[in-house]
């Protein structure tokens, strides 16, 4: 127990150090230096930074529309609270996504939502999040294929084909009742094997729980797919706009091919939980991709760091303050019965 308690902070410190080292070497990976990159930041007016912050917040608001649609009775304001607090935790901890989900679960339960409704919310939001990233990667790879992405052309072809096939497979596994039951049985056997190895009794009965959750989630998506789709697509579009404007204000106007390449790398590396929020990996990958597509190194690194300053770094203090405010002023509220009609109807089918 003592070893486990010591290993956790050691692991967190090691991951933080590795991420910091990766960020430190981002300029050199693109063939420039921090001194040259610093000149790009020195000329940014306060008004420009405020405009970028407004664009970033507009994207978060659109994402909150999709989050609110995933949980009947959840307001957009509270959805924004969940988004910011979950991101803050995920961006500072190794494998922080799970911790962020845990915090969001505690918050929604505190607000009076049922465990089944929250579970359907978590599945729906994660399905749309992963799906949106895969779609962005596939579309961006197709743009690279059509426009000729140089050294990225071959990888663009293969990635587009693989992801276009993977997306319906992923959806069917999670949302089809029989597939969910089969997946649940596999997971039950796996947990039982782990339990025997550890001399523990691990019985969750996912074979029966996952199909019910799948049915509830499918009904939720079928009835609210418009808001879910509009919010998700608007969020992706505003993030693309934020990236382009970040590059523009440091003196680099990206063409469609370069923008597609940078977005593909960003979405792909944020799917890999190797460092919190992909810090270090995303910056280095985006800078390397843009320089490979012919962009000048100095503005590339400045623009990438500015973009990640909003989409990663800013979420930590803003989300942390939001979590603090929630913990100080939280109160348990009962959700009006009319807003729970969808969840009740879905669960009874």
N, C-alpha and C positions, 0 to 999 in steps of 0.2 A: 504493500500500500504506500509506504514511504517512497520507494523507488518510483512508483507510478506518479506520485505527487511531484517528485523532482523532475522526472522526465518531461512532463508537460511544459513547464516554463522553459526548459532547455530546448525542446523541440520548437516552441514558439520563437525563442530567441534566434535559433539557427535559421529558421525560415525567414524571419525578418532580416537577418544579416545577409542571407543569400539574395533576397529581393532588393535590398539596398545596394548590394554589389552589382546586381544586374542593371539597376537604374543608373548607377554611376558610370557603367561602361556603355550605356546607350549611345552617347555621341561618338565614341571610338568605333562602335560597330557600323556606324554610318559614314565613317571617314572624316569626322570633324572633332572639335573639342568643346569643352564647357565654356571657354572664353568666347569662342565664336558664337555659340548658341545664346550666350547671355546678351549679346547685342540685339538679338531679335526681341527679347523681353523688355529691354530698356526703353524702347520707343512706343510701348503700348499705352495709349491714353486711358484714363479711368473710365471715361464714357464707353470705350470699346469693351473693356472688361465687364462693365455693367450690362452691355448688350449681349455679350456671350453668356453671362449668368442668367439673363432673362430667357434666352433660347434654351439653356439647360433646364431651367425650371418649367418651361412650357413642355418639354419632352417628358419630364417627370409627371406633370399633370395629366398628359395624355395616357401615360402608363397607368396612372391611378384610376382612370376611367375603366380600363380593362380589369384592373384588380377589383374595383367595386362591383363590376358586372359578374365577377366570379363568386361573390358571396352575397346573396340576397339580404338586404338590410344594412350593408356596409356603405357608409357615406364616402364620397370622394376625398374629403378631408382626412378621414381615418385611414383610407387606403393609401394616401400620401404618407401618413405617419408610419404605416407598416412598411412601405417601400424604403423610406429613409432609414428607419431603425434597423431593418433587416440588412440593408446594404452596408451600414456602418459596421455591424458585427462581422459580416462576411468579408469586409475589406481589411480587417486587422488581425484575424485569427487564421491559423492553418486549417484548411478544410472548414472555413468559417460559414459556408453555405448552410450546413446542418445546424450550426448554432443560431444563425439568422432565422431559419425556419422554426426552431424551438422558441425563440423570442416572439415571433409573430403568432405562433400557436398560443402561447401564454396570454398575449395581449387580446387576441380575439375571444378566447375563452373568458377572460376577465370582462369583456364587453357583453357577455351573455350569449354568444353563439354556441351551438351544440358541437360536440366533437365530430359528428358525421359531416356537418356542414363545413366545418373548418378543414377536414380531411379532403372533401371534394374541392374546396377552394385551393388548397395547396397543390392537388393534382392538376387542376385546371390551369392555374397560373404557371406551373412548371412546364406543362405540355405546350402552352402557347409561347413561353419564353424560349424553350429549346427549339420549337418549330420555327419561330421567327428568326432565330440565329441561323438555323440550317437553310431556310429560304434565302436569307440575305447572302449566305456563303454561296449557295447554288446560283443565284441570280448574278452575283458579282463574278463568279467563275465563268458564267456564260458570257458576260460582257468582255472578260479577258480573252475568251476564246474567239469571239466575233471581232474584237478590236485588235487582237494580236498583242499579247502581253509579254513578248520577249521570252525571258527565261522562265516566266511563270505560266507560259501557254500550256505546256504539257500537263502541269499540275492542275491548271484550271479545268482542263477537259476531264481528267479523272475525278477530281473533286466534285464537279457538277453532276456527273453521272452517278457517283456513289451516293451523294446526299439526296438526289432526287429519288433514288430507290430506298434509301434509309428512312426517309420521312414517313411514307405510308406504313412501313414495317413497324416503326416506333409507335405510331398512332394506333395501329391494330393491336399491338401487344398490350397497351395501356387501356384502351377504350372498348375493345371487343370482349364480351362477357366470357366466352369460352377460352379465349386466349389469356384473359386475366386469371381464370380459374387454373389453367395449366401453369401459368407463371407462379401463382400462389402455391401450388403443389410442389414445384421445384424449390421455391424458397423455404417452404416448410421442411422439406427433406434436408436442405442445406443447414437450416437452423438446428434441426435435430442432430445432425452429424457433429456440428460444432458443440452442441450441448453435451453429447456423449464424450467428446474429447476433453471438455472442460469440467466434466462431472456436474453439469447443471441441467436443469429441466427448462428447456426453451420451447414453449408451445404458444404460438400466436394464432394459429388457424387462419393463415392468409388465404388458403384455398377457398374458404367461404366468405371472407371479408373483402378480398379484392374484387370479386365479381359484383358485390353490392355497391362498393365504392365506384367501380367502373360504370355501373348503371346510373348512379346518381350524377356522376360527372358527365356522362354522355347526354343525359337529359338537360343538365345545366347548359352545356355547350349548344345543344340544339335550340334551346329557347332564348339564349342570349348571345348567339354567335355574332350578331351585327356589332354590338358594343365591344365585344372582345376583339373582333377583327379590326374595327376602326381604331380603337385605342392602341392596339399593338402595332399596326401599320404606321399610324401617326407618330408613335414613339420612335420607331426605326427611321422614319423619314427625317424627323427632327434631329436625331443623332447624326445622320449623314450630313444634314445641313450644318450642324455644329462643327463637325470635322472640317468641312469645306471652309467655313468662315474662319475657324482657328488658323487654317493654313493661309487664308487670304490676308488676314491682319498681320502676319509675319512676313508677307511678301511673296507668297507662292500660290498661284491659282492652279488648282488641280484640274486636269481634264477628267473625263468620265472614266477612262481606263484606270488611271492612277487612284481615283477615289474608290473605284470598285475593288482594286487590289488591297488598299488600306483597310476598307471595311471588312473584306473577307478574312484578312489576318486578325483583325480586332475581334470579330465574332467567333472565329475558330479558337483562338487562344484563351478567350474568356470561358470557353466550355471546358477547358482543362484545369482542374483545381490543383495545380502544382504549387502555386504561390497564392496568397490572399488576393482575390480579385484579378489574378494574372499579372500582378505588378512586376515589372522588370521584363517579363516575357513579352507582354503585349507591346510595350514601348519599343523594345529592341526589334521585335518582329515587324511592326508597322514601319519603323524607320528603315529597316533593311529592304522591305518590299518596295517602298517608295523610291529609294535610291536606285534599286535595281531597275525600276521603271523609268529612270532618267532624271529624277528630281534632284535639285541641289541639296547637299547634306545639311548645311546650316539651318535654312528655314524648315526643312523637313523635321529635324529633331526638335526645334523650337515649337513648331505647330503640333507635333505629336504630344509633347509634354504639356502644352497648353490644353489640348483636348482632354488628355488624361487627368489634368488638374481638376477639370470639372466632373468628368464621368467616373473618376475613382477617388481622387484625394478629397475633393470638396464634400463628398458624401459622408466622410468620417466625422468631421466636427459638426456638420449640420445634423446628421443622423444621431450622433451622440447627444447633442443638446435636445433633440426631439425625444429621445429615449428618456433623458433625465426629466424633462417636463412631464412626460407621460407617467413616470414613476411617482412624481410628486403630486400630480393632480388626478391620478387615475380614480375612476369610480366605476362600480359595477352598474350596468344598465340592462334593463330588460328590452329585448327586441320586440317591436310591435308584431302581433300575430299575422297581420296582413302581409308583412314583408317576408315572413317565413313560409308563405303558401307554396312557393316554388320548391323549396327544400322538402317540405312535407309531401307534396304531390310526387316529387321525384323518388323519394324513398319508398313510397307505397306501390310503385309500379313494378 
